[in-house]
Each structure stands twice: as structure tokens, then as C-alpha cells.
Amino acid sequence: MDETNFRDYALSAPTYEQISEECAVISDTLTDAVSGSEAIAAVAVWDALRRRLSTWSSLVYIRFHQDTQNEGFKQAREYCDQLQPKLTNLAVAMKRQLLESPFRNALVEHFGKHVFDLWQCDIASFDPVIEDDLVAQSRLEAEYTELLAAENFAFQGEIHTLSEMAKFSEHRDREVRHEANQLRWGWFSENQDEFDKLFDRLVRLRQRMAEKLGYENFIPLAYQLMQRIDYEQSDVEKFRAEVREHVVPLTVEIRRRQANSLGIDPLMAWDEGLHDPAGNPRPQGDHDWMIERAQEMFAEIGGGMDDFFAQMCARNLMDLKSRKGKAGGGFCDLLPDFGMPFIYANFNGTKSDLETFTHEMGHAFQVFSSLHQPLIDYYWPTTEACEIHSMSLEYLTWPHMELFFGDEAERFRQLHLTQSLLFLPYGVAVDHFQHLVYAEPHCTPDDRAALWQEMERTYLPTLQWGDLAHPASGRRWQMQLHVFGSPFYYIDYTLALTCALQLWVRASEDSAAALAIYGELCRRGGEAPFNELVTSAGLTSPFEEGCLAGAVEYAKRRLGK
């Protein structure tokens, strides 16, 4: 493993000609193989190439997000975007050859059947005919990222990024909350046409790609791109029904109690972020202080998390502070050839800093734990399973929240649970909206706004926008990064949260046992599809009837509802 500090990481950009030549040699080796062992050795060489390319592209992606205004980083991202479809073409050709290999049985025995199912999804979701479309899609997604990162807001005597403005949504002063929301949504309103046109171009582009690949619309293509092997659209629809039945009524009661607690009637959109008239709990220190407390927390948890986090700190593999020009959001990425992940966030001084940190650390620890897997395909599971590790760590760290919140730790735990339950309907609303949008790809922007308003009535029935005209027009989704850049991803958070809540219930009964289950799930990485990973941990699949009932009832008792 390379011990270089992240600040000093530098990789030369590959060329298509160079990678094409390397793939041709590997392909010839596979063709000439006379035994399963020779085919396996050829796959190992190919996997090393893929790890090298993945390290380079991840580094480009991270650097661009760290400073979207850096021309060198932008040019590197644009080059990566242009090259990526060609590299995908080379990879898909190799996967086709492996699926047709005379030594496929030996390869399956060595690497497992699951990777062949993953490769089949990749083959079904790509053809060289869409190469230019993929480049155009990346360009549009980057345009959205840059648009959001570039804006700064003068408020309360300071300049704030869009990420930092979110903290005012939980300010104790109602006028401040209202004014902050007016300012933030006012900017979206000023740029409404740009957002509408940008998304319209993305929807039509994705529809065009789907048609070129023989699909009726983008939905089945998206499921192939997401490598959803052991469930389908009808299963997702069943899960959304579970949320409507078991969670939406509870959120109505939560909002009613919140309004009573705050002494506000009616509760408006700009009030929803504040849950206690005393103010929401906040970490009791700044970024550096939180990192020190995190070191204490992981030392108490053990299980390898302490040594792992020490490496993350020593090698500067975290970028958590918000700043001008930095892209919003949070993520974890892997640098395979360096043997370490990288986590990214935008701290704003609220309790979400701690939630985002533990969330991304859950991703990071999982992929670090999976590096023993024989193929890069198994380092990460599919994304809905990935989110189990992140969301579960948010809950498994509960016993250590006193380190960050002192005597307000229990208030944090109550609010964290409350907001998790409130998130479930919003998460499935985003997914339902995307299914409706891509089923009717030629809708107008106003039609899409009407679809979102239908989602709010169905899943968020207490929401009242008042004089916030832009979100009231049905365009709240324009602030959701995933809608533009990661279509159909958002349901994964809710599927994973359903599993994480089950693991939280177990942890309340036996913390050590829950941590052991978690550690084993992390080590398995992506060696199996979603449902198999879930059941292997003794959890109920989100696609089974009643999957939410038990955890929701336990949560009600925990919240005293």
C-alpha cells in the first residue's frame, strides 16, 4: 500500500491508445489460454489495470469537487469525462469475452457467480453508440455542480456558501429562518429557467440513450446501470407502499408535536428544521475538536476502526470544511492503488456535521474492510447495500455521542431518530417522482413541477411553503443533487435506512453483537447482491411486507409517541 499523503497524490492521465494496447494484450492472453488458471491470471492483470484507472478517475473527481473554480481541475475532469465512455467500451468488451470464455466455470468457481451477473448488467447498459451522449451527460451534471458551488450569500453580516446557508434553517429566531429561506429559494427562483432547461436536457438525453439501447424509456436502463440484480421496479413500488402505510401517518404526528413544542400554528416549511424551542443540539466544538473526539470514539469502538481512522487523519484523507468554490454535498470515494478511501463533506456547525461524518466514515470503513476481495467489482456492493454501512454507523456510534454533545447527547439521539423517520417519505417521494418523470420524458418543466406537487401531497402532507414561491411552484427537487447527477440513487438511502434501523434495534439489545454483524457485512463488500447481503446479516429485506413495522414501533416507544 502506498503511504503517500493525499496532498501529494499525483497520477499521470492515461491515454486511450495506451489503455487500448494493454487491453488487447490481456484479451489475446485470454484467447490463447489453455487452462482455467491461465484465464484467472489474465483476469488478475486486467483487474490491476482497472484499479489503476479507478484511482486516477477518483482523484480527478475529488480534486474537481474540492475546487470547482480551478481551471486545471476542470480541464482534468473534462478530459476524464471524454475518455470514460471509451474506457467503458474497452471494459465491456472484456466482460463479454469473459462471459463467453470456455473457462467460465473455472472463473465462476474462483471469483463467484455474482460478478458475472454484475458484468451482464454492464453489458446491457452500454454500447459505443451512446459514447457521445455519456460525455454530454457528464458535462451537464458538472454544469449543475458548478452552478451550485459558485453562489455565495450575504446574510447576517457574513458571506455563506449554499451549504452553509442550511444551518439557518434551524435557527431559534423564526424571522431569521424565514429570511434565510427566502434568500436561498430566491436564488433558485432567479435561476429557475436555467435549472428547468438543464434538467430537461438531461431527461431527454437519457431517454435518447435508452432508445438507442433498445429500451422504452430510461427506467429499465437506470436499473441496469444501478446493477439491480435481485429486485425490480415492482419491488420498489411495494416498498413505497410500506412507507405510505407505516411511516407517513407517524410523520404527521411528529410534525403536530413539533408545532406544539415550538408553539407555532401552522408549522411552515421554514420551521421544520427546528425541533426544540431551546434550539437543536450542536457539536460542542469546531472541526479540529470534532476530529479529536472522533479519535476517542473510534478508540472506544475498536474493531480496527481506531487504526483505520488514524491512517485517514495522518494521510489527510478527509476534506470536511465548507469554503468558497467547493462543491456541495458529501461523499466517500476509493483510491484503490493507494489502498485507502477519501471522505468529503461541508461542515456548517450543525448536528448534521456529525451525522454526515459518521455516515461517510461508514462507507470508508466498509470499502477499506473489503480490499481483500479478489476483484475491484467486489470492493463496493451495489449502492443500496453501500448505504447500509453508512447509515448503520450513524446509529452504532450512538453510545459515544456524549463526546460530541455532552449532556445534550440524548437530545441529539432523539432528533437523529426523528429526522430519520421524517426522511423516509421524502426519500421515496424523490424516487417516485423520478419514475414518473422518466416514464413521461417529454413533459414540460411545469408538468414536472406538478408531478412533484403530487408527491408532496402524497408523502409530505403537512408541508406548507407559504410565501416561498419557488418551492411552492413544485420545484423543491431542484436543490436535490441526486436528481440531476445520480438518477434513481435516492431510493437506496431509504432501503438502507430500513436495514440500519433493524440493526439499531439489535444494538439496543446487544451492542457487541450488532457491531460484529456490522463488521462482517463490511468485510463481505460486494461479493453478493443486495437481498443476499441483507439476509446474511439476519435482517429483513425492505421488499418484504411489514419490513418497517417492527423498527417503527420500536422507534415510537423510543420517542415516547
SULZIBEL-V418816 format. One record per residue. RES is the residue in one letter. D_FIRST is the distance of its C-alpha to the first C-alpha in Angstrom with 2 decimals. Layout:
BEGIN
[[RES & D_FIRST] [RES & D_FIRST]]
END
This chain:
BEGIN
[[M & 0.00] [D & 3.80] [E & 6.30] [T & 9.14] [N & 12.02] [F & 13.16] [R & 16.44] [D & 15.14] [Y & 13.28] [A & 15.30] [L & 15.39] [S & 18.46] [A & 20.53] [P & 21.05] [T & 24.63] [Y & 26.43] [E & 27.73] [Q & 24.36] [I & 22.96] [S & 26.37] [E & 26.36] [E & 23.00] [C & 24.32] [A & 27.60] [V & 26.10] [I & 24.30] [S & 27.57] [D & 29.58] [T & 27.42] [L & 28.07] [T & 31.72] [D & 32.06] [A & 30.29] [V & 32.75] [S & 30.89] [G & 28.70] [S & 25.93] [E & 25.99] [A & 25.87] [I & 22.88] [A & 21.03] [A & 22.04] [V & 20.74] [A & 17.25] [V & 17.45] [W & 18.80] [D & 16.15] [A & 13.44] [L & 15.88] [R & 16.34] [R & 12.74] [R & 12.88] [L & 16.27] [S & 15.48] [T & 12.84] [W & 15.64] [S & 18.41] [S & 16.87] [L & 16.35] [V & 19.97] [Y & 21.24] [I & 19.85] [R & 21.17] [F & 24.52] [H & 24.97] [Q & 24.29] [D & 27.14] [T & 29.32] [Q & 31.70] [N & 29.37] [E & 30.71] [G & 27.58] [F & 25.55] [K & 28.51] [Q & 28.72] [A & 25.06] [R & 25.63] [E & 28.85] [Y & 27.30] [C & 24.62] [D & 27.49] [Q & 29.50] [L & 26.86] [Q & 25.56] [P & 28.70] [K & 28.59] [L & 25.03] [T & 26.22] [N & 29.09] [L & 26.94] [A & 24.85] [V & 28.11] [A & 29.64] [M & 26.85] [K & 27.28] [R & 31.00] [Q & 30.58] [L & 28.50] [L & 31.10] [E & 33.78] [S & 32.08] [P & 34.38] [F & 31.47] [R & 30.86] [N & 31.83] [A & 29.22] [L & 26.56] [V & 27.84] [E & 27.85] [H & 24.22] [F & 22.75] [G & 25.57] [K & 28.41] [H & 27.00] [V & 24.76] [F & 27.96] [D & 29.74] [L & 27.09] [W & 27.37] [Q & 31.13] [C & 30.97] [D & 29.00] [I & 31.63] [A & 34.42] [S & 33.22] [F & 32.80] [D & 34.99] [P & 34.98] [V & 38.22] [I & 36.42] [E & 33.90] [D & 36.01] [D & 36.56] [L & 32.85] [V & 32.53] [A & 35.61] [Q & 34.28] [S & 31.08] [R & 33.36] [L & 35.62] [E & 32.87] [A & 31.52] [E & 35.16] [Y & 35.47] [T & 32.30] [E & 33.57] [L & 37.05] [L & 36.00] [A & 33.66] [A & 36.38] [E & 39.07] [N & 39.86] [F & 42.68] [A & 45.08] [F & 45.89] [Q & 47.10] [G & 47.08] [E & 43.42] [I & 41.30] [H & 38.96] [T & 36.51] [L & 37.20] [S & 34.47] [E & 36.10] [M & 39.53] [A & 38.63] [K & 39.04] [F & 42.75] [S & 43.27] [E & 43.29] [H & 45.38] [R & 48.29] [D & 50.81] [R & 51.85] [E & 53.01] [V & 49.65] [R & 47.95] [H & 50.49] [E & 50.33] [A & 46.51] [N & 46.66] [Q & 49.45] [L & 47.46] [R & 44.27] [W & 46.16] [G & 48.53] [W & 45.75] [F & 44.83] [S & 48.54] [E & 48.81] [N & 46.03] [Q & 47.20] [D & 48.21] [E & 44.90] [F & 42.98] [D & 45.51] [K & 45.34] [L & 41.55] [F & 41.29] [D & 44.20] [R & 42.50] [L & 39.33] [V & 41.45] [R & 43.50] [L & 40.53] [R & 38.86] [Q & 42.22] [R & 42.52] [M & 39.15] [A & 40.24] [E & 43.56] [K & 42.03] [L & 39.97] [G & 43.09] [Y & 42.73] [E & 45.60] [N & 43.54] [F & 40.00] [I & 39.80] [P & 39.06] [L & 36.67] [A & 34.81] [Y & 34.56] [Q & 33.03] [L & 30.56] [M & 29.64] [Q & 29.30] [R & 31.90] [I & 32.45] [D & 34.39] [Y & 36.63] [E & 38.74] [Q & 40.76] [S & 43.51] [D & 41.10] [V & 39.96] [E & 43.66] [K & 44.32] [F & 41.62] [R & 43.12] [A & 46.45] [E & 45.00] [V & 43.94] [R & 47.41] [E & 49.09] [H & 47.13] [V & 45.49] [V & 47.66] [P & 50.68] [L & 48.58] [T & 47.31] [V & 50.94] [E & 51.73] [I & 48.72] [R & 49.91] [R & 53.46] [R & 52.45] [Q & 50.34] [A & 53.39] [N & 55.55] [S & 53.14] [L & 53.06] [G & 56.77] [I & 56.29] [D & 58.25] [P & 57.12] [L & 53.37] [M & 52.19] [A & 48.85] [W & 48.24] [D & 48.89] [E & 46.39] [G & 43.46] [L & 45.37] [H & 45.95] [D & 47.58] [P & 50.31] [A & 48.57] [G & 45.56] [N & 42.28] [P & 40.01] [R & 37.40] [P & 34.47] [Q & 36.04] [G & 33.77] [D & 31.84] [H & 28.21] [D & 27.03] [W & 29.19] [M & 27.78] [I & 24.17] [E & 25.49] [R & 27.35] [A & 24.33] [Q & 22.52] [E & 25.66] [M & 25.80] [F & 22.37] [A & 23.07] [E & 26.28] [I & 24.79] [G & 22.02] [G & 20.53] [G & 16.97] [M & 17.84] [D & 18.36] [D & 14.97] [F & 13.40] [F & 15.95] [A & 15.45] [Q & 11.90] [M & 13.56] [C & 16.25] [A & 14.50] [R & 12.45] [N & 15.60] [L & 14.49] [M & 18.16] [D & 21.29] [L & 24.24] [K & 27.26] [S & 29.89] [R & 31.14] [K & 33.26] [G & 31.82] [K & 28.90] [A & 29.08] [G & 30.26] [G & 28.78] [G & 25.51] [F & 22.54] [C & 18.96] [D & 16.67] [L & 13.21] [L & 10.73] [P & 9.21] [D & 7.14] [F & 5.61] [G & 5.52] [M & 8.49] [P & 12.22] [F & 14.85] [I & 18.37] [Y & 21.55] [A & 25.12] [N & 28.42] [F & 29.79] [N & 33.58] [G & 34.65] [T & 35.63] [K & 34.54] [S & 32.66] [D & 30.00] [L & 29.15] [E & 29.49] [T & 27.24] [F & 24.59] [T & 24.63] [H & 24.86] [E & 21.74] [M & 19.86] [G & 21.06] [H & 19.46] [A & 16.15] [F & 16.15] [Q & 17.28] [V & 14.66] [F & 11.85] [S & 14.00] [S & 14.35] [L & 10.93] [H & 12.28] [Q & 15.01] [P & 15.77] [L & 16.34] [I & 15.38] [D & 19.03] [Y & 18.40] [Y & 15.58] [W & 18.51] [P & 22.06] [T & 24.96] [T & 25.64] [E & 28.43] [A & 26.30] [C & 23.44] [E & 26.05] [I & 26.91] [H & 23.71] [S & 24.27] [M & 27.99] [S & 27.86] [L & 25.70] [E & 28.37] [Y & 30.84] [L & 28.91] [T & 28.49] [W & 32.27] [P & 33.04] [H & 31.14] [M & 32.86] [E & 35.15] [L & 32.32] [F & 32.57] [F & 36.19] [G & 38.08] [D & 41.41] [E & 40.86] [A & 38.01] [E & 40.40] [R & 41.66] [F & 38.13] [R & 37.63] [Q & 40.96] [L & 40.27] [H & 36.78] [L & 38.38] [T & 41.33] [Q & 39.35] [S & 37.20] [L & 40.49] [L & 41.81] [F & 38.75] [L & 39.31] [P & 42.45] [Y & 41.03] [G & 37.93] [V & 40.09] [A & 42.52] [V & 39.87] [D & 39.10] [H & 42.81] [F & 43.49] [Q & 40.96] [H & 42.52] [L & 45.91] [V & 44.83] [Y & 43.27] [A & 46.19] [E & 48.46] [P & 46.42] [H & 49.49] [C & 50.46] [T & 51.32] [P & 49.36] [D & 52.23] [D & 52.07] [R & 48.40] [A & 49.35] [A & 52.01] [L & 49.53] [W & 47.38] [Q & 50.51] [E & 51.19] [M & 47.75] [E & 48.51] [R & 51.86] [T & 50.32] [Y & 47.22] [L & 47.87] [P & 51.64] [T & 51.94] [L & 50.32] [Q & 52.78] [W & 51.87] [G & 55.17] [D & 55.45] [L & 51.83] [A & 53.01] [H & 49.77] [P & 48.13] [A & 51.65] [S & 51.99] [G & 49.28] [R & 46.31] [R & 44.13] [W & 41.45] [Q & 40.95] [M & 38.79] [Q & 36.47] [L & 33.38] [H & 32.66] [V & 36.14] [F & 35.42] [G & 31.72] [S & 30.82] [P & 34.06] [F & 34.56] [Y & 31.37] [Y & 33.40] [I & 34.86] [D & 31.41] [Y & 31.50] [T & 34.81] [L & 33.90] [A & 30.86] [L & 32.99] [T & 35.49] [C & 32.89] [A & 31.47] [L & 35.05] [Q & 35.53] [L & 32.49] [W & 33.89] [V & 37.19] [R & 35.52] [A & 33.68] [S & 37.10] [E & 38.29] [D & 35.31] [S & 32.29] [A & 30.27] [A & 31.00] [A & 30.06] [L & 26.67] [A & 26.11] [I & 27.12] [Y & 24.82] [G & 21.76] [E & 22.61] [L & 23.23] [C & 19.79] [R & 18.19] [R & 20.48] [G & 19.13] [G & 21.22] [E & 22.26] [A & 25.88] [P & 28.22] [F & 29.27] [N & 32.34] [E & 30.82] [L & 27.96] [V & 30.66] [T & 33.00] [S & 30.36] [A & 29.97] [G & 33.76] [L & 34.29] [T & 37.09] [S & 36.30] [P & 37.43] [F & 39.56] [E & 41.74] [E & 44.99] [G & 44.97] [C & 41.19] [L & 41.69] [A & 44.86] [G & 43.53] [A & 40.86] [V & 43.35] [E & 46.03] [Y & 43.73] [A & 42.74] [K & 46.43] [R & 47.13] [R & 44.25] [L & 45.66] [G & 49.22] [K & 50.39]]
END
